[in-house]
């Protein structure tokens, strides 16, 4: 019975030592995995931040371009309005000139004086 107890104790000690070794390996692997997860998470976050900054930069550039295009459109509209005003004025001058030429062709003041 004493031999069985010693054998059992020895077997228990061996199994206990193996269990501790395995626990140590598992803890080491868990620590390694935890470290790798943290590193991967940090890399992913950094990449996401970089992509966000890139996209934000592109968006801001597009917004700036759109604003410049709006300003250009407004400038062209203002220019067109000024040209339209000039055209209307020239058309009126032209019509007035034609009226004067026709009036002179009909005798102008002389024609009126004769009829008076």
MODELLER restraints for C-alpha pairs under 7 A, 6 or more apart:
rsr = mdl.restraints
at = mdl.atoms
